[in-house]
Amino acid sequence: MKRYYFFLFSTLALLASQETALAWGQDGHRITAEIAERNLTPEAIAEVREIIGEETLAEISTWADDIRSDGTWDFAKPWHYISINDDESWDNYERVPEEEGDLLLILERLEAFLRDPDAETFTLSGVAGRSGSSLKPTNEKEVTRREVLAFYVHFIGDLHQPLHVGRREDQGGNRIQVEWFGEEETLHRVWDEDLVESRNLSYTEFATFLNRLSDEEKETASAGSYLDWAKEAKEVRAQVYDFGAQRSSYYLNVVEPPTLSYDYRAKTLPIVRDRLQKGGLRLAALLNDIFSE
């Protein structure tokens, strides 16, 4: 009986982690947004203030996760990620249907709205549930420029988390259990939260450390398109799944979960820093361009 309850508890914990692991953790999103705000032009800052008042980009950066407990927003869940397997080509990867949308598609829609200075509200719509489900009711929401900007800030952050450009088989690391410094976690959660939090920095301190680049370096880091950055995140995935001597045993936890600690953290923190830094600088470049008009 004890074994049964342990199994049941573990299963529920795994399902809960799959449900909640939607993005960088709060600190990750705030770091990205804080870097962006520090690199906005005066024109862009003025437009942002017009939209969100005295709030900061960091404050609104987690709103897209805050609403996940509201079932009327279930249709927005697929917008947090892209699914593409290791052997899939970007030329013919299996896009979700347009009525569902994914991270690349929603970013294009949000940007188009933000570029229209006369647009005050926007109807967001989508289908709740995954492809193949027979129960997929269509939902829609009328949102203001504030909500659109909050989504946009959040999703640029998501695009730079490698497991949000994730493998289909393990749902972006949500189905891979690991032992992180003695605690049972999913690989996705390690990347969403644990690696960032292991630095023991506030989001403003972390942003300060990552913002120390020359103007030329910032311009170089900001180059590219949404698709370019998705490809970049997919390339990084090989290092995310590199568990050293345990590498051959991780796949869907066929055997014991890999143990991750100091070695893994030392190898992957530079990747985390790069992802957060580029996400922030690219968000700034996009907003500067959008609001220059």
C-alpha positions in Angstrom: 0.0 0.0 0.0 2.8 2.4 0.8 4.4 1.6 -2.6 1.1 2.5 -4.2 0.8 5.9 -2.5 4.4 6.7 -3.3 3.8 5.9 -7.0 0.6 7.9 -7.0 2.2 10.9 -5.4 5.2 10.8 -7.8 2.9 10.6 -10.8 0.8 13.5 -9.6 4.0 15.5 -8.9 5.2 14.8 -12.4 1.9 15.9 -13.9 1.9 19.0 -11.9 5.4 19.9 -13.1 4.3 19.4 -16.7 1.4 21.7 -16.1 3.3 24.5 -14.4 6.6 24.4 -16.3 5.7 26.9 -18.9 8.6 29.3 -19.1 11.7 30.6 -17.5 11.0 31.0 -13.9 10.0 34.4 -12.6 13.6 35.5 -12.1 14.6 34.4 -15.6 11.8 36.4 -17.2 12.6 39.5 -15.0 16.3 39.3 -15.9 15.5 39.3 -19.6 13.0 42.2 -19.3 15.3 44.2 -17.0 18.1 44.0 -19.5 15.7 45.0 -22.3 14.4 48.1 -20.4 18.0 49.3 -19.7 18.7 49.3 -23.4 15.6 51.0 -24.7 15.8 54.3 -26.6 14.1 57.4 -25.2 11.4 57.0 -27.8 10.7 53.4 -26.9 10.7 54.2 -23.2 8.1 56.8 -23.8 5.9 54.4 -25.7 6.3 51.7 -23.0 5.3 54.3 -20.3 2.3 55.2 -22.3 1.2 51.5 -22.4 2.0 50.3 -18.9 2.4 53.5 -16.9 4.9 53.3 -14.0 5.1 49.5 -14.2 8.4 48.1 -15.5 8.9 45.4 -18.2 10.1 43.1 -15.4 6.8 43.5 -13.6 4.7 42.5 -16.6 7.1 39.8 -17.8 5.5 37.0 -15.7 1.9 37.9 -16.4 1.6 35.2 -19.1 2.4 32.6 -16.5 0.3 34.2 -13.8 -2.9 33.6 -15.9 -2.2 29.9 -16.3 -4.6 29.1 -13.4 -7.4 30.7 -15.4 -9.0 28.1 -17.6 -10.3 30.6 -20.0 -6.6 31.2 -21.1 -5.9 27.5 -21.8 -5.8 28.2 -25.5 -2.6 30.3 -24.9 -0.6 27.4 -23.5 0.8 26.2 -26.8 2.2 29.7 -27.5 4.9 29.2 -24.9 6.9 26.7 -26.9 7.8 25.1 -30.2 8.1 21.3 -30.7 10.8 20.0 -33.0 12.7 16.7 -32.7 16.5 16.4 -33.1 16.2 14.9 -36.6 13.5 17.3 -37.9 14.5 20.0 -40.4 13.3 23.5 -40.0 12.2 23.4 -43.7 9.5 20.9 -43.0 9.1 20.6 -39.3 5.6 19.7 -38.1 4.0 23.0 -37.3 0.8 23.0 -35.2 -2.4 24.0 -37.0 -2.7 27.8 -37.4 -5.8 27.9 -35.2 -3.7 26.6 -32.3 -0.6 28.6 -33.0 2.9 28.2 -31.5 5.6 30.5 -30.2 6.8 31.6 -33.6 3.3 32.3 -34.9 2.1 34.3 -31.9 5.2 36.5 -31.8 4.5 37.5 -35.4 0.9 38.4 -34.5 1.8 40.3 -31.4 4.5 42.3 -33.2 2.1 43.3 -36.0 -0.3 44.6 -33.5 2.3 46.6 -31.5 3.5 48.2 -34.8 0.1 49.7 -35.4 -0.1 52.9 -33.3 -3.8 53.2 -33.9 -4.7 49.7 -32.6 -6.1 49.8 -29.1 -7.5 46.3 -28.7 -6.7 43.0 -30.2 -8.7 39.7 -30.3 -6.6 36.8 -29.4 -8.0 33.4 -30.2 -7.0 29.8 -30.2 -8.0 26.2 -29.6 -7.6 24.7 -26.1 -5.9 21.3 -26.2 -3.3 19.7 -28.3 -3.5 18.5 -31.9 -5.4 15.2 -32.2 -7.6 15.9 -29.3 -11.4 15.6 -29.9 -12.2 18.2 -27.3 -10.8 21.4 -28.6 -13.1 24.3 -27.9 -12.2 27.6 -29.5 -11.7 30.5 -27.1 -11.0 34.2 -27.6 -10.1 37.2 -25.5 -10.2 40.9 -26.2 -7.0 42.4 -24.9 -5.4 45.8 -24.7 -1.9 46.9 -25.7 -0.8 46.3 -22.1 -1.6 42.5 -22.3 -0.2 42.3 -25.8 3.1 43.9 -24.6 3.2 41.6 -21.6 2.7 38.5 -23.8 5.4 39.8 -26.2 8.0 40.4 -23.4 7.3 36.9 -22.0 7.4 35.0 -25.2 10.7 36.5 -26.3 12.1 35.2 -23.1 10.6 31.8 -23.8 12.2 31.6 -27.2 15.6 31.8 -25.6 15.0 28.9 -23.1 16.4 25.9 -25.0 13.8 23.5 -23.7 11.0 25.7 -25.0 12.2 24.8 -28.5 11.8 21.2 -27.2 11.7 17.6 -28.3 8.2 16.2 -28.8 9.0 12.9 -27.2 9.9 14.3 -23.8 7.8 17.4 -24.0 10.7 19.8 -23.7 12.3 17.9 -20.8 9.1 17.7 -18.7 9.1 13.9 -19.0 12.7 13.5 -17.9 13.2 13.1 -14.2 16.6 14.1 -12.8 18.2 14.4 -9.3 19.3 18.0 -8.9 21.6 18.3 -5.8 19.6 15.5 -4.1 16.2 16.7 -5.1 13.9 15.0 -7.6 13.0 17.5 -10.4 12.2 17.5 -14.1 15.0 18.6 -16.4 12.6 21.3 -17.6 12.3 22.8 -14.1 16.1 22.7 -13.7 16.4 25.0 -16.7 13.3 27.1 -15.9 14.3 27.9 -12.3 17.0 25.9 -10.6 20.0 27.0 -12.6 19.1 30.7 -12.4 18.3 30.5 -8.7 21.6 28.7 -8.0 23.5 32.0 -8.6 21.8 33.5 -5.5 21.4 36.9 -7.2 18.4 39.2 -7.4 17.1 39.7 -10.9 18.5 43.2 -11.0 22.0 42.1 -9.9 21.9 39.3 -12.5 20.8 41.8 -15.2 23.6 44.2 -14.2 26.2 41.5 -14.6 24.9 40.5 -18.1 24.5 44.1 -19.4 28.2 44.8 -19.5 28.8 44.8 -23.2 29.9 47.5 -25.7 27.4 49.0 -28.1 29.0 47.0 -30.9 28.7 43.7 -29.0 25.1 44.4 -28.2 24.3 45.1 -31.8 25.9 41.9 -32.9 24.1 39.9 -30.2 20.7 41.3 -31.3 20.9 40.3 -35.0 18.6 37.8 -36.5 14.9 36.8 -36.7 12.5 34.7 -34.6 13.3 31.7 -36.7 17.1 32.3 -36.4 16.8 32.4 -32.6 14.7 29.3 -32.5 17.3 27.5 -34.6 19.9 28.8 -32.1 18.0 27.4 -29.1 17.6 24.0 -30.8 21.4 23.9 -31.4 22.0 24.5 -27.7 19.8 21.5 -26.7 22.6 19.0 -27.2 24.5 20.6 -24.3 21.3 20.6 -22.2 21.1 16.8 -22.5 24.8 16.2 -22.0 24.8 14.3 -18.7 28.4 13.1 -19.1 28.9 9.4 -18.3 25.1 9.2 -17.8 24.4 10.5 -21.2 23.3 7.1 -22.7 20.8 6.4 -19.9 18.6 9.5 -19.8 16.1 8.8 -22.5 12.6 9.0 -21.0 14.0 7.6 -17.8 14.3 4.0 -19.0 16.8 3.6 -16.2 17.8 5.6 -13.1 17.4 9.4 -13.4 20.8 11.1 -14.0 22.3 12.9 -11.0 23.1 16.6 -11.7 25.2 18.8 -9.5 28.3 20.9 -9.6 29.8 19.6 -12.9 26.5 20.0 -14.8 25.9 23.5 -13.3 29.4 24.6 -14.2 29.0 23.5 -17.8 25.5 25.0 -18.3 25.5 28.3 -16.4 27.4 30.0 -19.3 24.6 28.8 -21.6 22.0 30.2 -19.2 23.8 33.5 -19.0 24.1 33.7 -22.8 20.4 32.9 -23.3 19.2 35.5 -20.8 21.6 38.1 -22.1 20.6 37.7 -25.8 16.9 37.5 -24.9 17.1 40.8 -23.2 19.2 42.6 -25.8 17.0 41.2 -28.6 13.8 42.2 -26.9 15.3 45.8 -26.5 16.2 45.9 -30.2 12.7 44.7 -31.3 10.9 47.3 -29.1 13.3 50.1 -30.2 12.4 49.2 -33.8 8.7 48.8 -33.2 8.3 52.0 -31.4 10.6 54.1 -33.6 7.7 54.5 -35.9 
